[in-house]
């Protein structure tokens, strides 16, 4: 927490919101995992647990109008950008009240009202979308910043290099945020990534940073600085965030001894958990007491459980919706505006 | 007032008119600015609209296609120039997994109003990777609309409609037709999607033809007329949405149909339209519906080989004669 100590300007509200948002993500994922394990959720899902400081540290530096693009492991980004539990659980369960009326599911949650342009089930698939969103911001003069979240596995996609090149050429307000959790699906990142990731972005003349992705204040401070610089036209930027995925590639990836050890998982949870470390820091700094944090945790867990209960009882979309939204209705082709 | 202009000029006019109307429209692709594309279709646009709106990209088709998708989701209305239709294979993920599905996957919240302009057409001696007609590939994907102009008139009216549509639209221009002239009104007009055009009325056989195949059908119809066979030509103008009703009405009248499209015949546009006719007008038919697509071979370079891979007027005439005589074209 050294980076955090060097900066005292944060007020208590900011700290508390960051803590709450991280706990909300963890509570959401614990419930989503239970829904899978108890066979109440259609399909499967990819857990964000362990990476909370990345989504929260970055999204807390953004306004609701700023945009993000997310990934298959996207619940954390969605919560951090301002989404509600109820619509999220409804979407996971394919219910009508879900963010996408049950048509997207876990891997396609989009919440455009809060600037979330959507999760994406193609690894690296949203890198172009994020860059295009930054082109819109520049061309339309909105001053919005776009953050493109992706994992280390996505750095192997050629699309990234194409769009970084254009973002750098056109000086677009986009931040490429690589959450390096050490595993590209079921394979160690060391086995799929040659050289250094930051050097790849630097090759395009993009200023690049590495930060401890388990330290929410360090992430937030860096994100605030880069977001402001993007607004001044100094983008794009690249951040590599060192983090860890507590679960397997997806909820069904339970026996994973063949690619990583239980000792390694236990060590990260014990020593580098972003929530307990930040909680301890808040106690150390006498910003919160342990009891107060426990009360927050309980309240959030109870919110999440209530949202799950609601979503389980919510109705499915009417079957007549199956061919709705294939095409957007166009207001008027034939009239000039 | 109507004057004759080339298809290339018609496309240029459509884009310029729409860009003047709507500042959210941007144009991007390889060599679209000063070069005005290899076919010079976009000449002059950068001079009027500047490099902020007419944007030269690196040779990175997936990259600029993806950027266009994101830009379309956030307030711009991009027109993407894909230099050759063959490069569709390079942009498939961004076009088919992203652009086509975003509106649906988001439960109708996000829209992707973009136009992908590209081309098609063989017999330009450009070999297998610059000659393909890949409209069936994208017509297969729900969420995309597909327009196939058959002349300068259609090119302008369909492109203006495409630009105003709130969905991703792929528009195929036959690159051999860029210099073909047709009467085009000076006044503004749009051609609605999903409305076929009866290019020629007839009573004995319906020729459903797309893009440059409309010209092939017209030549065939002239020859057939001399032999007393009256051919009706239906140009769907958009294959998604498809004006099935106009096609079926024509076939119910003529009782015979030949479907002509320059894409590969197997699993192609001709197959789809022929199947719909067979399903929905079967009892009106006096002969099996004939498909005429390009041969199922990669487009060869040698003129001696290339010319025999695409449907020709002579081929249409021969098939029309035979079905009108009650002969089977394909042995049963």
Contacts between the chains, C-beta under 8 A, distances in Angstrom:
chain1	res1	chain2	res2	distance
A	67	B	74	6.6
A	69	B	70	7.6
A	98	B	107	7.3
A	99	B	106	7.9
A	99	B	107	7.0
A	99	B	109	7.8
A	100	B	105	6.1
A	100	B	106	5.1
A	100	B	107	3.7
A	100	B	109	7.1
A	101	B	107	3.4
A	101	B	108	7.2
A	102	B	107	7.4
A	103	B	104	5.9
A	103	B	105	5.9
A	103	B	106	7.6
A	103	B	107	5.0
A	104	B	105	4.5
A	104	B	106	6.3
A	104	B	107	6.7
A	108	B	105	4.3
A	108	B	106	7.3
A	110	B	102	8.0
A	110	B	105	7.2
A	110	B	106	4.3
A	110	B	109	6.2
A	110	B	110	5.9
A	112	B	106	7.2
A	112	B	109	5.2
A	112	B	110	5.7
A	117	B	70	7.2
A	117	B	73	5.9
A	117	B	74	7.3
A	117	B	110	7.0
A	118	B	102	7.1
A	118	B	105	7.2
A	118	B	106	6.3
A	118	B	110	6.9
A	120	B	98	7.6
A	122	B	93	6.0
A	122	B	97	5.5
A	122	B	98	7.6
A	125	B	93	6.5
A	125	B	94	7.9
A	125	B	97	6.4
A	125	B	98	6.2
A	126	B	70	7.9
A	126	B	98	7.8
A	127	B	66	6.6
A	128	B	62	7.0
A	128	B	63	6.2
A	128	B	64	8.0
A	128	B	65	6.8
A	128	B	66	1.5
A	128	B	67	5.2
A	128	B	68	7.9
A	128	B	69	6.1
A	128	B	70	6.0
A	128	B	94	5.7
A	128	B	98	7.4
A	129	B	66	6.1
A	129	B	69	5.4
A	129	B	70	3.5
A	129	B	73	6.5
A	129	B	98	6.5
A	130	B	70	6.1
A	131	B	63	7.8
A	131	B	66	6.9
A	131	B	67	5.0
A	131	B	70	6.1
A	132	B	66	6.6
A	132	B	67	4.0
A	132	B	68	6.1
A	132	B	69	5.9
A	132	B	70	2.4
A	132	B	71	3.8
A	132	B	72	7.2
A	132	B	73	7.2
A	132	B	74	7.1
A	132	B	76	7.8
A	132	B	78	7.8
A	133	B	70	4.5
A	133	B	71	7.1
A	133	B	73	6.8
A	133	B	74	4.5
A	134	B	70	7.8
A	135	B	26	8.0
A	135	B	67	5.8
A	135	B	70	7.2
A	135	B	71	4.9
A	135	B	76	7.0
A	136	B	70	7.3
A	136	B	71	4.9
A	136	B	74	3.9
A	136	B	75	4.8
A	136	B	76	4.9
A	137	B	74	7.3
A	139	B	26	6.5
A	139	B	52	6.6
A	139	B	53	7.8
A	139	B	71	7.7
A	139	B	76	6.1
A	140	B	24	7.5
A	140	B	75	5.4
A	140	B	76	7.1
A	142	B	75	7.7
A	146	B	70	7.9
A	158	B	62	7.2
A	159	B	62	5.3
A	159	B	63	6.2
A	159	B	66	6.2
A	159	B	93	8.0
A	159	B	94	7.9
A	162	B	58	7.2
A	162	B	60	3.7
A	162	B	62	6.1
A	162	B	63	2.8
A	162	B	64	7.8
A	162	B	66	7.9
A	163	B	60	7.8
A	163	B	63	4.8
A	163	B	66	6.3
A	163	B	67	6.3
A	165	B	58	5.9
A	165	B	60	6.8
A	165	B	63	7.3
A	166	B	57	6.5
A	166	B	58	6.5
A	166	B	60	7.0
A	166	B	63	6.0
A	166	B	64	6.9
A	166	B	67	6.3
A	169	B	58	7.6
A	170	B	55	8.0
A	324	B	108	6.9
A	325	B	103	5.6
A	325	B	104	4.7
A	325	B	106	7.9
A	325	B	107	6.2
A	325	B	108	4.0
A	326	B	103	7.4
A	326	B	104	5.5
A	326	B	142	5.2
A	326	B	143	5.7
A	327	B	103	7.1
A	327	B	143	6.9
A	327	B	145	7.3
A	327	B	167	5.1
A	328	B	103	5.2
A	328	B	108	7.3
A	328	B	111	4.7
A	328	B	113	7.7
A	328	B	166	4.1
A	328	B	167	5.4
A	329	B	166	7.2
A	330	B	164	6.7
A	330	B	165	5.0
A	330	B	166	4.6
A	330	B	167	7.2
A	331	B	166	7.6
A	332	B	164	7.7
A	333	B	161	4.9
A	333	B	164	5.0
A	333	B	165	6.7
A	333	B	190	5.6
A	333	B	192	6.2
A	333	B	193	7.6
A	334	B	190	5.1
A	334	B	192	7.1
A	336	B	21	6.2
A	336	B	188	7.0
A	337	B	21	6.5
A	337	B	22	6.8
